[in-house]
């Protein structure tokens, strides 16, 4: 791999390139900055920002992020994603706007990387600009920017794109420091999301498709060895950390991908014709019509393009498929932010159509450029309009879950969580209807029985509440909050002695359940187990769930109990 100097990838930072990047960054913030004051949707964002703030605000917990499974699902190992939330919590507290602005910043960086990669692949400056601007405003990326937990794929894209850009530089120049950057970003991408395993695949295909060198040359062998070492090491570490979690074997993964394969058609359709975007799409409520229409349009557009490069088209299509395929494993929600990285592959296909070529090699280039610019302007304006409209569905929890129920009426999750929002507003009757609807759609829907139990407690239907909590335990035996809630029911209504056992079960399942620890401490105080009460308080203090002032108040209370025991008051002594 000894490329000639004129074949190396270089970035000419002329005024036009700089202005193009500034316009792209400005466009991203202009489009999304109004969302900074949106409220929480209560789909995972409340967990990160509210429930686990006491844990994430303590920077001392950073090592634990790299030695523990993912917070929300024990089957994943994604420490970089968790670290991003920790850095937000540590630096800005529970400031929701700060979390959203962080997402916008990452999106802006990704836009710059897309622009630079396209330039590296020898597309003209104007083609790079328009393709990147379309990526910037694309409605499918709304959830990755506006929905706070959607940052997973945006952060993944940050490292994937930077890794691929470094690979292109290494491929072009054979300079060792670019290999180091490529591997480092590859490692960080893997620690963000498992989908990053596609980086070596697409890098190898790039060599096979676009390199005139022998793929067995020494610089490439170094690359292959690095990929193998990183992947094997990652899999070993992941297996050790997730040893207590239910794994996913190859047969289950393959079966899941097959059953979810139709979603790829839907994703393809939304990428070209984003007219049916949703906050919570599920396969049962997706239409494949737009996917087939988009495919037909692409085939026609490419067939009439005399200057198309088949290798670029095929590479773009493979990029889309290979980066999207891992998202189909055990995926019951077809989150649109999962198209964040695959969308780059479709941009390559888009740019191979003569109608959107901005170089001077096409006949009647001046006229074609004018038509291409006009079409690009129309696409950008339409996409930006859809994005602005769609972003309003994330402005608060009711807007979010009403949209979810509207577009995914067969989703038990949508029904259940709209019921939860109504419960929080005190509309118990409507909340109960949605919980029951969720159970009609899926008799084993998790948390639905627990939520019905909460309603029945408020209605003082304690026997019904107890039944619902036990049904939840049968369906969802690892859900710590149902043990916590059943413990509260027994604490206030008897038998009180069962509460201790249930709260201990809750903290066994989730050591971060601060409420269960606090109730165990209070119960221990009531029963005179003062040493054990202090042990629970020490745990809470260590975890950051209670502050020093609150901790001292509890200790003073324990001290008063001890004093009363040492010198008891005798009634009628005078």
C-alpha positions in Angstrom: 0.0 0.0 0.0 2.2 2.8 -1.3 -0.1 5.3 -2.8 1.1 8.1 -4.9 1.0 11.5 -3.4 -1.8 12.7 -5.6 -4.0 9.8 -4.6 -3.8 10.6 -0.9 -6.9 11.8 0.9 -6.3 15.5 1.7 -8.7 18.1 3.0 -8.3 21.5 1.4 -9.5 23.9 4.1 -10.4 26.7 1.7 -13.0 29.3 2.5 -15.8 27.4 0.7 -15.2 24.3 2.8 -15.2 26.2 6.0 -18.3 28.2 5.1 -20.1 24.9 4.2 -19.3 23.4 7.5 -20.4 26.5 9.4 -23.7 26.6 7.5 -24.3 22.9 8.3 -23.6 23.4 12.0 -25.8 26.5 12.1 -28.6 24.6 10.3 -28.5 21.8 12.9 -28.9 24.2 15.8 -31.4 26.3 14.0 -33.6 23.3 13.4 -33.3 21.8 16.9 -32.6 24.6 19.4 -36.2 25.2 20.1 -36.5 21.7 21.6 -34.1 22.6 24.5 -37.0 23.4 26.8 -39.0 20.3 26.0 -40.1 18.3 29.0 -39.4 14.6 29.7 -41.2 11.9 27.7 -41.0 9.4 30.5 -39.6 6.7 28.2 -36.3 6.0 29.9 -35.3 9.7 30.1 -36.9 9.9 33.5 -34.8 6.9 34.6 -31.5 8.5 33.5 -32.2 12.1 34.7 -34.5 11.6 37.7 -34.3 8.1 39.1 -30.6 7.5 38.9 -29.4 11.0 39.3 -28.2 10.2 42.8 -25.9 7.6 41.3 -24.8 9.4 38.1 -23.9 12.7 39.8 -21.1 11.0 41.7 -18.0 10.8 39.4 -16.6 8.2 41.7 -18.9 5.7 40.1 -17.1 5.9 36.7 -15.2 2.6 37.2 -18.5 0.8 38.0 -19.8 1.8 34.6 -17.1 -0.3 32.9 -17.5 -3.3 35.2 -21.3 -3.6 35.1 -24.1 -4.3 32.6 -26.2 -1.5 31.1 -28.6 0.2 33.6 -31.8 -0.4 31.7 -31.1 -3.9 30.3 -28.7 -6.5 31.8 -28.1 -8.1 28.4 -26.1 -5.1 27.1 -22.6 -3.7 27.9 -22.5 -0.1 26.9 -20.3 1.9 29.3 -19.7 4.9 27.1 -23.4 5.6 26.7 -23.7 5.4 30.5 -20.7 7.6 30.9 -22.3 10.3 28.7 -25.2 10.5 31.0 -22.9 10.6 34.0 -21.0 13.5 32.6 -24.2 15.4 32.0 -25.5 14.6 35.6 -22.2 15.5 37.2 -21.7 18.8 35.3 -25.2 20.1 34.9 -27.3 18.2 37.4 -30.9 17.5 36.3 -31.0 20.3 33.8 -32.9 18.7 30.9 -31.9 21.4 28.5 -28.3 20.6 29.0 -28.9 17.0 28.1 -30.7 18.0 24.9 -28.0 20.5 23.9 -25.4 17.7 24.4 -27.3 15.7 21.8 -27.3 18.7 19.4 -23.5 19.1 19.8 -22.9 15.4 19.0 -25.2 15.7 16.0 -23.2 18.7 14.8 -19.9 16.8 15.1 -21.4 13.9 13.1 -22.5 16.3 10.4 -18.9 17.5 10.1 -17.6 13.9 9.9 -20.2 13.0 7.2 -19.0 16.0 5.1 -15.4 15.1 5.5 -15.9 11.4 4.6 -17.8 12.4 1.5 -14.9 14.7 0.5 -12.5 11.9 1.2 -14.5 9.7 -1.2 -13.9 12.3 -3.9 -17.3 13.8 -4.2 -17.5 17.4 -5.2 -17.8 20.1 -2.5 -21.3 21.0 -3.5 -22.4 17.3 -3.6 -20.9 16.9 -0.1 -22.7 20.0 1.2 -26.2 19.0 -0.1 -26.0 15.4 0.9 -24.8 16.4 4.4 -27.5 19.0 4.7 -30.1 16.4 3.9 -28.7 14.2 6.6 -28.7 17.1 9.0 -32.4 17.8 8.6 -33.7 14.2 8.0 -36.8 13.5 10.0 -35.7 10.0 10.9 -32.9 11.5 13.0 -35.3 13.6 15.1 -35.4 11.0 17.9 -31.6 10.8 18.1 -31.4 14.5 18.8 -34.6 15.4 20.6 -35.3 12.2 22.7 -32.5 12.2 25.2 -31.9 8.4 25.3 -31.8 8.4 21.5 -28.3 9.7 21.9 -27.1 6.1 21.9 -26.9 5.9 18.1 -25.7 9.5 17.8 -22.8 8.8 20.1 -22.2 5.5 18.3 -22.1 7.4 15.0 -19.6 9.9 16.5 -17.0 7.1 17.0 -18.0 5.0 13.9 -17.6 8.0 11.6 -14.4 9.2 13.2 -13.0 5.6 13.0 -14.0 5.3 9.4 -12.5 8.7 8.5 -9.2 7.6 10.2 -9.3 4.3 8.3 -9.6 6.3 5.0 -6.6 8.3 5.9 -4.6 5.2 6.9 -5.7 3.5 3.6 -4.6 6.5 1.7 -1.3 7.4 3.4 -0.1 4.3 5.3 0.6 6.5 8.3 0.7 4.6 11.5 -0.9 7.2 13.7 -4.1 7.0 11.6 -4.3 3.3 12.3 -4.0 4.1 16.1 -6.9 6.6 15.8 -9.0 4.1 13.8 -8.5 1.4 16.4 -9.1 3.7 19.3 -12.3 5.0 17.9 -13.3 1.4 17.0 -12.9 0.4 20.7 -14.9 3.4 21.9 -17.6 2.6 19.4 -17.8 -1.0 20.6 -18.1 0.3 24.2 -21.0 2.5 23.1 -23.0 -0.1 21.2 -22.4 -3.6 19.8 -23.4 -2.5 16.3 -19.9 -1.1 16.0 -18.7 -4.6 15.1 -19.7 -3.6 11.5 -16.8 -1.2 11.3 -14.2 -3.8 10.2 -16.6 -5.3 7.8 -17.3 -2.1 6.0 -13.6 -1.1 6.1 -12.6 -4.4 4.6 -15.3 -4.0 1.9 -13.9 -0.6 1.1 -10.5 -2.1 0.5 -12.0 -4.8 -1.7 -14.2 -2.4 -3.7 -12.0 0.7 -4.1 -8.3 -0.3 -3.6 -6.1 -1.4 -6.4 -3.7 -2.9 -3.9 -3.6 -6.6 -2.9 -5.6 -7.1 0.3 -2.8 -9.3 1.6 -0.3 -6.5 1.7 1.5 -5.9 5.1 -0.3 -2.7 6.1 -3.7 -4.5 5.7 -2.5 -7.5 7.6 -1.7 -5.1 10.5 -5.2 -3.8 10.2 -6.8 -7.3 10.3 -4.8 -8.3 13.3 -5.8 -5.2 15.2 -9.5 -5.8 14.4 -9.3 -9.4 15.5 -7.5 -8.6 18.8 -10.0 -5.8 19.6 -13.1 -7.9 18.8 -11.9 -11.0 20.7 -10.9 -8.9 23.8 -14.2 -7.1 23.7 -16.2 -10.4 23.5 -14.3 -11.9 26.4 -14.8 -8.8 28.6 -18.4 -8.6 27.7 -19.0 -12.3 28.5 -17.4 -11.9 31.9 -19.4 -8.8 32.8 -22.7 -10.2 31.5 -22.1 -13.7 32.9 -25.2 -13.5 35.2 -27.4 -12.1 32.4 -29.5 -14.2 30.0 -27.4 -14.3 26.9 -28.5 -14.4 23.2 -27.3 -17.4 21.3 -26.7 -17.4 17.6 -29.8 -19.3 16.8 -32.0 -16.9 18.7 -30.3 -13.9 17.1 -30.7 -15.3 13.6 -34.3 -16.1 14.2 -35.0 -12.7 15.5 -33.3 -11.0 12.5 -35.4 -13.1 10.1 -38.7 -12.2 11.9 -37.8 -8.5 12.0 -36.4 -8.4 8.4 -39.5 -6.7 7.0 -38.6 -3.7 9.1 -35.7 -3.0 6.8 -38.2 -2.3 4.0 -40.0 0.2 6.2 -36.7 1.9 7.3 -35.7 2.1 3.6 -39.1 3.7 2.8 -38.9 6.2 5.6 -35.4 7.2 4.6 -36.6 8.3 1.1 -40.2 9.1 1.9 -40.5 10.1 5.6 -44.2 10.6 5.7 -45.1 8.1 8.4 -42.6 8.9 11.1 -43.5 7.9 14.7 -42.1 8.2 18.2 -42.7 4.5 18.9 -43.0 2.4 15.7 -43.7 -1.4 15.9 -43.6 -3.9 13.1 -47.3 -4.8 13.4 -48.4 -1.2 12.6 -45.7 -0.4 10.0 -46.7 -0.1 6.3 -44.2 -1.5 3.8 -45.8 0.4 0.9 -43.5 3.4 1.1 -40.5 1.0 1.2 -41.4 -0.6 -2.1 -42.2 2.8 -3.6 -38.8 4.1 -2.5 -37.0 1.1 -3.8 -38.7 1.5 -7.2 -37.8 5.2 -7.3 -34.1 4.3 -6.5 -34.0 1.6 -9.2 -35.5 4.0 -11.8 -33.2 6.8 -10.8 -30.1 4.7 -11.0 -31.1 2.9 -14.2 -31.3 6.3 -16.1 -28.0 7.5 -14.6 -25.3 7.0 -17.2 -22.5 8.2 -14.9 -23.4 6.0 -11.9 -20.6 4.0 -10.3 -21.9 0.5 -9.5 -19.2 0.0 -6.8 -20.4 3.1 -4.9 -24.0 2.1 -5.2 -23.3 -1.4 -4.0 -21.1 -0.2 -1.2 -23.8 2.3 0.0 -26.5 -0.4 0.0 -24.3 -2.8 1.9 -23.4 0.0 4.4 -27.2 0.4 5.0 -27.9 -3.3 5.4 -24.8 -4.3 7.5 -25.1 -1.4 10.0 -28.9 -1.9 10.3 -28.9 -5.7 10.7 -27.7 -5.8 14.3 -30.7 -3.6 15.4 -33.0 -6.3 14.3 -31.8 -8.7 17.1 -34.3 -9.0 19.9 -35.9 -5.7 18.8 -39.6 -5.2 19.3 -39.5 -1.4 18.8 -38.3 -0.1 15.5 -36.8 3.1 16.8 -36.1 5.4 13.9 -32.8 6.7 15.4 -31.4 3.3 14.5 -31.1 4.5 10.9 -28.6 7.2 12.0 -25.5 5.4 10.7 -27.2 3.3 8.0 -28.5 6.5 6.4 -25.0 7.4 5.3 -25.1 4.4 2.9 -28.2 5.7 1.3 -26.6 9.1 0.8 -24.0 7.3 -1.3 -26.7 5.8 -3.5 -28.4 9.3 -3.7 -25.2 10.9 -4.9 -24.7 8.3 -7.7 -27.9 9.5 -9.5 -27.1 11.8 -12.4 -29.8 14.1 -11.3 -27.8 14.9 -8.1 -24.3 15.0 -9.5 -22.6 18.4 -9.2 -19.3 17.7 -11.0 -18.4 19.0 -14.4 -18.2 15.6 -16.1 -21.8 15.4 -16.9 -23.1 16.8 -20.1 -25.1 20.0 -19.8 -23.6 20.4 -16.3 -24.8 23.9 -15.8 -28.4 23.1 -16.5 -28.2 19.8 -14.5 -26.6 21.7 -11.5 -29.5 24.1 -11.5 -32.1 21.3 -11.5 -30.1 19.4 -8.9 -29.9 22.4 -6.6 -33.6 23.1 -6.9 -34.5 19.5 -6.1 -32.1 19.5 -3.1 -33.6 22.7 -1.8 -37.1 21.2 -2.1 -36.0 18.0 -0.3 -34.3 20.0 2.5 -37.3 22.3 3.0 -39.7 19.4 3.1 -37.6 17.3 5.4 -37.0 20.2 7.7 -40.7 20.9 7.9 -41.5 17.3 8.7 -38.7 17.3 11.4 -40.1 20.5 13.0 -43.6 19.0 13.1 -42.4 15.6 14.3 -40.2 17.2 17.0 -43.3 18.6 18.7 -44.3 15.0 19.6 -41.4 15.0 22.0 -42.3 18.2 23.8 -43.9 16.5 26.8 -45.1 13.1 28.0 -48.6 13.4 26.8 -47.6 14.6 23.3 -45.2 11.6 23.1 -47.5 8.9 24.3 -50.6 10.1 22.4 -48.5 10.0 19.2 -47.3 6.5 20.2 -50.9 5.2 20.7 -52.1 6.9 17.5 -49.4 5.5 15.2 -48.9 2.2 17.0 -52.4 1.2 18.3 -51.3 -2.4 18.7 -48.4 -1.6 21.0 -49.0 -2.7 24.6 -46.1 -0.5 25.7 -47.8 2.6 24.2 -51.1 1.8 25.9 -49.4 1.0 29.2 -47.3 4.2 29.3 -50.2 6.5 28.3 -52.0 4.9 31.2 -49.0 5.7 33.4 -49.1 9.4 32.3 -52.8 9.6 33.1 -52.1 8.0 36.5 -49.6 10.7 37.3 -52.2 13.3 36.4 -54.7 11.6 38.8 -57.1 10.3 36.1 -57.3 6.8 37.6 -60.3 5.7 35.5 -58.7 6.4 32.1 -55.4 5.1 33.3 -57.0 1.8 34.3 -58.6 1.5 30.9 -55.2 1.8 29.1 -53.5 -0.7 31.5 -56.3 -3.2 30.7 -56.0 -2.5 27.0 -52.2 -3.2 27.3 -53.0 -6.6 28.9 -55.5 -7.4 26.2 -52.8 -6.8 23.6 -50.3 -8.8 25.6 -51.4 -10.7 28.7 -47.7 -10.8 29.8 -47.1 -7.1 29.4 -44.6 -6.1 32.0 -45.4 -3.4 34.6 -49.1 -3.3 33.6 -50.2 -5.4 36.6 -47.9 -3.4 38.9 -49.5 -0.2 37.7 -53.0 -1.6 38.2 -51.9 -2.4 41.8 -51.0 1.2 42.3 -54.4 2.4 41.2 -56.2 -0.1 43.5 -54.1 1.0 46.5 -55.3 4.6 45.9 -58.9 3.3 45.6 -58.3 1.3 48.9 -59.0 -2.0 47.0 -56.1 -3.7 48.8 -57.0 -7.2 48.0 -57.2 -6.4 44.3 -53.9 -4.5 44.6 -52.2 -7.5 46.3 -53.5 -9.8 43.5 -52.1 -7.5 40.8 -48.7 -7.2 42.4 -48.5 -11.0 42.7 -49.5 -11.4 39.0 -46.7 -9.0 38.1 -44.2 -11.0 40.1 -45.3 -14.2 38.3 -44.8 -12.4 34.9 -41.8 -10.2 35.8 -40.0 -11.8 38.7 -36.9 -9.6 38.3 -38.7 -6.3 38.5 -37.6 -4.7 41.8 -40.3 -2.0 42.1 -43.1 -4.5 42.3 -41.5 -6.0 45.5 -41.1 -2.5 46.8 -44.7 -1.6 46.2 -46.0 -4.9 47.6 -43.8 -4.2 50.7 -45.5 -0.8 51.1 -48.9 -2.5 50.8 -48.1 -4.9 53.6 -46.4 -2.2 55.7 -49.5 -0.1 55.9 -52.2 -2.8 55.8 -50.4 -5.9 57.1 -48.9 -8.4 57.6 -46.2 -5.8 58.3 -43.5 -8.5 58.9 -43.5 -9.3 55.1 -42.3 -5.9 54.2 -38.8 -6.5 55.3 -38.5 -9.6 53.1 -39.9 -7.9 50.1 -37.7 -4.8 50.3 -34.7 -7.0 50.8 -35.7 -8.7 47.6 -35.9 -5.4 45.8 -32.4 -4.3 46.8 -31.1 -7.8 45.9 -32.5 -7.4 42.4 -31.5 -3.7 42.1 -28.8 -2.4 44.5 -29.6 1.1 43.2 -33.1 1.0 44.6 -32.7 3.8 47.2 -36.3 3.8 48.3 -36.2 0.2 49.4 -33.0 0.8 51.4 -34.5 3.8 53.1 -37.7 1.9 54.0 -35.5 -0.9 55.4 -33.7 1.6 57.5 -36.9 3.1 58.9 -38.4 -0.3 59.6 -35.2 -1.3 61.5 -35.5 1.9 63.6 -39.1 1.1 64.4 -38.2 -2.5 65.5 -35.2 -1.4 67.5 -32.6 -2.9 65.2 -30.5 0.3 65.4 -27.2 -1.1 64.3 -28.8 -2.5 61.1 -30.6 0.8 60.5 -27.3 2.6 60.6 -25.8 0.0 58.1 -28.7 0.8 55.7 -28.1 4.5 56.1 -24.4 4.1 55.5 -25.2 2.3 52.2 -27.5 5.1 51.2 -24.9 7.7 52.1 -22.2 5.8 50.2 -24.4 5.6 47.1 -25.2 9.3 47.3 -28.9 8.7 47.7 -29.1 10.8 50.9 -26.9 13.8 51.7 -24.8 14.4 54.8 -27.5 16.7 56.4 -30.2 14.1 56.0 -27.8 11.3 57.2 -27.0 13.3 60.4 -30.8 13.8 61.1 -31.3 10.0 60.9 -28.4 9.4 63.2 -29.7 11.9 65.7 -33.0 10.1 65.6 -31.3 6.8 66.3 -29.4 8.5 69.1 -32.6 9.7 70.7 -34.0 6.2 70.5 -30.9 4.8 72.3 -31.1 7.5 75.0 -34.7 6.7 75.7 -33.7 3.0 76.1 -30.8 3.7 78.5 -32.8 6.1 80.7 -36.5 5.1 80.4 -39.1 7.6 81.6 -41.2 6.3 84.4 -44.8 7.4 84.4 -46.1 8.9 87.7 -42.6 9.2 89.3 -43.6 12.4 91.0 
